[in-house]
Amino acid sequence: RAARSPKMMENKVFLSFTFYSTILILKMYVVAIITGQVRLRKKAFANPEDALRNGGVQFCREDPDVERCRRAHCNDMENIFPFLFLGAIYSLLDPSPAVARMHFLTFCVGRIIHTIAYLLRLRAPTRSVAYGVAQLPCFSMALQILLATTPYW
């Protein structure tokens, strides 16, 4: 059993943040695996050595389905990485655990729906709405961080 910091285990907000962050990181791994599987199925490899190993240099090419998976993954990185920073700092501000949990849950669900909408080509504006909803808690956390730190600038 790993040693745990008693102080960290008392911070329910940070534990909630850790839970939702881990779900999001796992989701990103799943999208990466899906991208690799689509590459194999479509024989569309980014690197010549991968193409040669899987049928020939002619398979070093782009494919619209692979690019869609890659864009979903890139979008995750553009949004989840800032959430990880904001959520960690926000957790240190001693917010209400219930309010913080709603911030984290809203972001997590929004990003999951965004990915599903992206990969399954769901009708617009599903993906855009999911993106917008997930941005709300990030803006809220950023504003609260700025308000808490303004006296120190």
N, C-alpha and C positions, 0 to 999 in steps of 0.2 A: 504494500500500500504506500502510495507516494505521500511524502510529508506535505501537509497543508498549512498555509499561514492562517492562523485563527482569525486574524483581522480581515483577511480577504474573504473568508468563509462567512463572515458576519455581514458583508456588504451584499445584500439581496439584489440591489440594482446591478452591481457588477456581475453577479452570478447569472442574472437574467440576460444581461448583455452577452456574456460568454456563451450561454445556451444558443441564443439566436444567431450569434456570429458563427458558431460552429455549424449550425444548420446551413447557413449561407455559403460557408467554405465548402462543405460537402456538396452542395448544389453546384458550385463551380466545378468541382472535380467531375461530377456527373456530366456536365455539359462538355468538358474536355474529353471524356470517354466517348460520349456520343459523337463528337467531332471526329475522333479517330476511327470509330466504327463506320461513319458515313464515308470517310476517306477510303477505307478498305473496300466497302461495298461498291463505291462509285469508281474505284481505281483512279483517284485524283490526289496525287502526292505533291507536297510542297518542295521536296528535296529529291534530286536525281538518284541518290543512293537508295532512297526508299522506293522510288519507282522501279529501279533496276531489280531490287529484291522481290518486287511484287508484280513482275510482268514485263517490264521494259521501260526505257527512257521516255517513250511516248506518253506514259502515264504521269509524267511530271507536268501537271497542268492544273488549272483552276476548274472548279465545278460550282455552279450556283448553290447547290444544297450544302456543300462543304462551307462555302463562304457565308451562308446564312448562319450556320452553327458557329463559325468563327466570330461573326458580328455579335451574336448573342453573348459569346464568351467575353469579347472585348467590352461590350456594354456592361457586363457584370463587373469587370475590373474597374471601369470608369466610375461605377456607382458604389460597389461594395467596399472597395478600399477606403474611400472617404468616410463611409459609414463606420468602418472599424475605428478610425481615428476619432471621429466625432462621438461615437458611442462610448469609447473608453474614457475620454475626457469628461463627457457629460456624466458618466457614472461617478466621477470624483466630486461632483457638485452637490451631492446629497439630495437628489431629487426625490419626489414621492415614488416609492416602488411601483405603485399601480400606474401612475402616469408614465414612468419610464418603460414599464413593461408594454404599455400600449404603443409607445414610440417604436420599440424594438419589434413588436409583433406586426405592426402596420408596415414597417419597412420590409420585414422578412416575407410576409404574405404578398406584398406588392411585387417584390422581386421574383418570387416563385411564379406568380401569375404572368409577369412580364416574359419570363423565359418560356413558359408554356405557350403563350401567345406567339412568341417569336418562332419557336421551333415547329409549332403546329399550324402556323400561318392563319391564326384566328383573325376574324374579320375586324377591320378598324372600327372604332378606336380602342379596342380592348387593350392592346399593348401600350398605347399612349396614356390611357387612363391609369393603367397599372404603374407606369413610370411616374406619372404625376402624383399619384397617391403615395408612392414610396418616397418621393422627394419631400413631402410635407414634414415628416418627423425629422429629416435631416436639417431642413431649414430651421425648424423649431429648436433642435439641439444646438445648432450653430449660433442662433440668436441668444440662447440662454448662456452659452459659453462666452460669447462676446460681452454680454451684460455683466457676467460675473467677473470678467477679467479686465474690463475697461478701466477700473481705478488703477491698474498696474501698468498701463502703457506709458 
